[in-house]
């Protein structure tokens, strides 16, 4: 029974892998052909450039970033290392 389960799993993973590989190859082929067409059109001068509406900033829209500084802040990396050291017998947090 174990061998048939493994065979079924192997076939499923082969199908998933195959779909992924063919998707990547198809995307590369499609991309290379579209780039070749666009380079030919640019050489012939057939491209039309239209200004996009998003090139200008919308009025009344802004982003504000607030940075707060905590005096006794301990980065999460330090907390994890101190916890790990407490389990492995290394020196813990320094006073």
C-alpha positions as CSV (number, residue, x, y, z in Angstrom):
1,X,0.0,0.0,0.0
2,X,2.9,2.3,0.8
3,X,4.3,2.0,-2.7
4,X,1.1,2.9,-4.5
5,X,0.7,6.0,-2.3
6,X,4.2,7.1,-3.1
7,X,3.5,6.5,-6.8
8,X,0.4,8.6,-6.7
9,X,2.2,11.4,-4.9
10,X,5.1,11.3,-7.3
11,X,2.7,11.6,-10.3
12,X,0.9,14.5,-8.7
13,X,4.1,16.4,-8.0
14,X,5.4,15.6,-11.5
15,X,2.2,17.2,-13.0
16,X,2.6,20.3,-10.7
17,X,6.3,20.6,-11.7
18,X,5.5,20.2,-15.4
19,X,2.8,22.9,-15.3
20,X,5.3,25.2,-13.6
21,X,8.1,24.6,-16.0
22,X,5.8,25.0,-19.1
23,X,4.3,28.2,-17.6
24,X,7.8,29.7,-17.2
25,X,8.9,28.7,-20.7
26,X,5.7,30.0,-22.2
27,X,6.0,33.3,-20.3
28,X,9.6,33.7,-21.5
29,X,8.6,33.0,-25.1
30,X,5.7,35.4,-24.9
31,X,7.8,38.1,-23.3
32,X,10.6,37.7,-25.9
33,X,8.2,38.0,-28.8
34,X,6.4,41.0,-27.4
35,X,9.8,42.7,-26.8
36,X,10.9,41.9,-30.3
37,X,7.7,43.4,-31.7
38,X,8.0,46.5,-29.6
39,X,11.6,47.1,-30.7
40,X,10.6,46.7,-34.3
41,X,7.8,49.3,-33.8
42,X,10.2,51.7,-32.1
43,X,12.6,51.5,-35.0
44,X,9.9,52.2,-37.5
45,X,8.6,55.1,-35.4
46,X,5.1,53.6,-35.1
47,X,4.8,54.0,-31.4
48,X,2.3,56.5,-30.1
49,X,3.1,58.1,-26.8
50,X,0.1,59.4,-24.8
51,X,0.6,61.2,-21.5
52,X,-0.9,59.3,-18.7
53,X,-3.3,60.8,-16.2
54,X,-1.4,59.4,-13.3
55,X,1.8,61.3,-14.1
56,X,0.5,64.3,-12.1
57,X,0.1,64.1,-8.4
58,X,-3.5,64.2,-7.2
59,X,-4.3,67.3,-5.3
60,X,-5.1,66.9,-1.6
61,X,-3.3,63.6,-1.3
62,X,-0.4,63.2,1.0
63,X,1.4,60.6,3.1
64,X,2.6,61.3,6.6
65,X,5.1,59.1,8.4
66,X,5.4,59.1,12.2
67,X,8.4,57.6,13.8
68,X,8.3,56.9,17.5
69,X,11.4,56.2,19.5
70,X,11.2,54.1,22.6
71,X,14.1,54.5,25.0
72,X,14.1,51.0,26.4
73,X,13.3,49.3,23.1
74,X,14.8,45.8,22.5
75,X,14.8,44.6,18.9
76,X,13.0,41.3,18.3
77,X,16.3,39.8,17.1
78,X,17.9,40.5,20.4
79,X,14.9,39.0,22.3
80,X,15.1,35.8,20.2
81,X,18.8,35.5,20.7
82,X,18.5,36.0,24.5
83,X,15.8,33.4,24.6
84,X,17.9,30.9,22.6
85,X,20.9,31.5,24.8
86,X,18.8,30.9,27.9
87,X,17.9,27.4,26.5
88,X,21.4,26.5,25.3
89,X,23.2,27.5,28.4
90,X,24.9,30.6,26.9
91,X,25.0,34.0,28.6
92,X,21.5,35.5,28.8
93,X,20.5,39.1,28.8
94,X,23.2,41.4,30.1
95,X,22.1,43.7,33.0
